[in-house]
Amino acid sequence: MNGKSDIPDISYFRLSLVDFLRESHPHMVNDRKFIAARTEAALDVYEKAILDGDNPLEAGEQANRTLFEGLCFSRYDTVRNIFWNEFSKEIPEEEAGFWVLLLLSECESVFAKYSLSDDFAYEPEYDLLYTELTGAIALLIETRNWLTPNVVS
């Protein structure tokens, strides 16, 4: 907080967004323009909500919707979960992040088939995406011989 009012300093929103991006969208962590635009927009929404009479909790919820809009569904998290759930024998959990970054662009053609939204993980089509991605990843790993034959079961 900035001490003058109930309005948080812009760094509060920036840190929240950067922490989230590190976890779920690491390829976006260095997009300074995106981060600046989102944090400024979130601060503006918060300030307007307070001026309109909302309490700090309500204003924070509105600001967070702006801050994280379009980021709630993460391609990175989806592929990482597939590694954790489907390839844990082949790829240790602590190495999954490396593999996700390696394969994420290779999976774009699968993601492109779906209308992704913030709530997509709760849609019936998510299971289809998950299954299709699992097959595509298995095929990529196998055809590129990324894992040694004695490791793959």
C-alpha positions as CSV (number, residue, x, y, z in Angstrom):
1,M,0.0,0.0,0.0
2,N,1.2,3.5,-0.6
3,G,0.2,4.9,2.7
4,K,-2.0,7.7,1.3
5,S,-5.1,5.6,1.0
6,D,-6.4,2.2,0.5
7,I,-4.9,2.2,-3.1
8,P,-2.1,-0.3,-3.5
9,D,1.1,0.8,-5.2
10,I,1.4,-0.4,-8.8
11,S,4.3,-2.6,-7.7
12,Y,1.7,-4.8,-5.8
13,F,-0.1,-5.6,-9.0
14,R,3.1,-6.0,-11.0
15,L,4.6,-8.5,-8.5
16,S,1.3,-10.4,-8.4
17,L,1.3,-10.7,-12.2
18,V,5.0,-11.5,-12.6
19,D,4.7,-14.3,-9.9
20,F,1.7,-15.7,-11.8
21,L,3.5,-15.5,-15.1
22,R,6.6,-17.3,-13.7
23,E,4.4,-20.2,-12.6
24,S,2.0,-20.5,-15.5
25,H,3.3,-18.5,-18.5
26,P,7.1,-18.4,-18.1
27,H,7.4,-17.4,-21.8
28,M,5.7,-14.1,-20.9
29,V,7.8,-13.1,-17.9
30,N,10.0,-10.8,-20.0
31,D,7.2,-9.1,-21.9
32,R,7.6,-5.7,-20.2
33,K,5.0,-3.9,-22.3
34,F,2.3,-6.5,-21.5
35,I,3.2,-6.5,-17.8
36,A,3.2,-2.7,-17.6
37,A,-0.1,-2.4,-19.5
38,R,-1.9,-5.0,-17.3
39,T,-0.6,-3.6,-14.0
40,E,-1.6,-0.1,-15.0
41,A,-5.0,-1.3,-16.1
42,A,-5.5,-3.2,-12.8
43,L,-4.5,-0.2,-10.7
44,D,-6.9,2.0,-12.7
45,V,-9.8,-0.5,-12.1
46,Y,-8.9,-0.6,-8.4
47,E,-8.8,3.1,-8.0
48,K,-12.1,3.6,-9.9
49,A,-13.8,0.9,-7.8
50,I,-12.7,2.6,-4.6
51,L,-13.9,6.0,-5.9
52,D,-17.2,4.4,-6.8
53,G,-17.6,3.2,-3.2
54,D,-16.6,-0.4,-3.4
55,N,-14.7,-1.8,-0.4
56,P,-11.0,-2.8,-0.9
57,L,-11.9,-6.5,-1.2
58,E,-14.4,-5.9,-4.0
59,A,-12.0,-3.4,-5.7
60,G,-9.2,-6.0,-5.5
61,E,-11.4,-8.7,-7.1
62,Q,-12.2,-6.3,-10.0
63,A,-8.5,-5.4,-10.4
64,N,-7.5,-9.1,-10.4
65,R,-10.0,-9.9,-13.1
66,T,-8.3,-7.2,-15.2
67,L,-4.8,-8.3,-14.2
68,F,-5.3,-12.0,-15.1
69,E,-7.9,-11.8,-17.9
70,G,-7.1,-14.3,-20.6
71,L,-4.4,-15.9,-18.5
72,C,-6.4,-18.3,-16.3
73,F,-6.1,-21.1,-18.8
74,S,-2.4,-21.9,-19.3
75,R,-1.0,-24.0,-22.2
76,Y,2.2,-24.3,-20.1
77,D,0.3,-25.7,-17.1
78,T,-1.7,-28.1,-19.2
79,V,1.4,-29.6,-20.9
80,R,3.2,-29.7,-17.5
81,N,0.3,-31.6,-15.9
82,I,0.4,-34.1,-18.8
83,F,4.1,-34.6,-18.1
84,W,3.4,-35.1,-14.4
85,N,0.4,-37.4,-14.9
86,E,1.3,-39.3,-18.0
87,F,5.1,-39.3,-18.3
88,S,6.3,-39.4,-14.7
89,K,8.2,-42.6,-15.2
90,E,10.0,-41.2,-18.2
91,I,10.5,-37.6,-17.1
92,P,11.1,-36.7,-13.4
93,E,8.6,-34.0,-12.1
94,E,11.5,-31.5,-11.5
95,E,12.4,-31.8,-15.2
96,A,8.9,-31.3,-16.6
97,G,9.3,-27.5,-16.9
98,F,12.3,-28.0,-19.3
99,W,10.3,-30.5,-21.4
100,V,7.3,-28.2,-21.5
101,L,9.3,-25.3,-22.8
102,L,10.9,-27.6,-25.4
103,L,7.6,-29.0,-26.6
104,L,5.1,-26.1,-26.1
105,S,5.6,-24.7,-29.6
106,E,5.3,-28.2,-31.1
107,C,1.9,-28.5,-29.4
108,E,0.4,-25.3,-30.9
109,S,-1.3,-27.1,-33.7
110,V,-3.2,-29.1,-31.2
111,F,-4.2,-26.0,-29.1
112,A,-5.3,-24.2,-32.3
113,K,-8.1,-26.7,-32.7
114,Y,-9.9,-25.5,-29.6
115,S,-11.5,-22.2,-28.5
116,L,-9.4,-21.6,-25.4
117,S,-10.8,-19.3,-22.7
118,D,-10.1,-18.6,-19.0
119,D,-12.7,-21.3,-18.1
120,F,-11.6,-23.9,-20.7
121,A,-10.2,-26.3,-18.1
122,Y,-13.8,-26.7,-16.8
123,E,-15.3,-27.4,-20.3
124,P,-16.0,-30.9,-21.6
125,E,-13.6,-30.2,-24.5
126,Y,-10.7,-30.0,-22.1
127,D,-10.6,-33.8,-21.8
128,L,-10.4,-34.1,-25.6
129,L,-7.5,-31.5,-25.6
130,Y,-5.7,-33.4,-22.8
131,T,-6.0,-36.7,-24.7
132,E,-4.9,-35.3,-28.0
133,L,-2.0,-33.5,-26.4
134,T,-0.9,-36.6,-24.6
135,G,-0.8,-38.5,-27.9
136,A,1.0,-35.7,-29.7
137,I,3.6,-35.5,-26.9
138,A,4.2,-39.2,-26.8
139,L,4.7,-39.2,-30.6
140,L,7.1,-36.3,-30.5
141,I,9.2,-37.9,-27.7
142,E,9.2,-41.2,-29.6
143,T,10.0,-39.9,-33.1
144,R,12.7,-37.6,-31.9
145,N,14.3,-40.3,-29.6
146,W,14.5,-37.8,-26.8
147,L,14.4,-40.5,-24.2
148,T,16.8,-43.4,-24.1
149,P,15.2,-46.7,-25.0
150,N,15.9,-48.3,-21.6
151,V,14.0,-45.5,-19.9
152,V,10.8,-45.7,-21.9
153,S,8.5,-48.5,-20.8
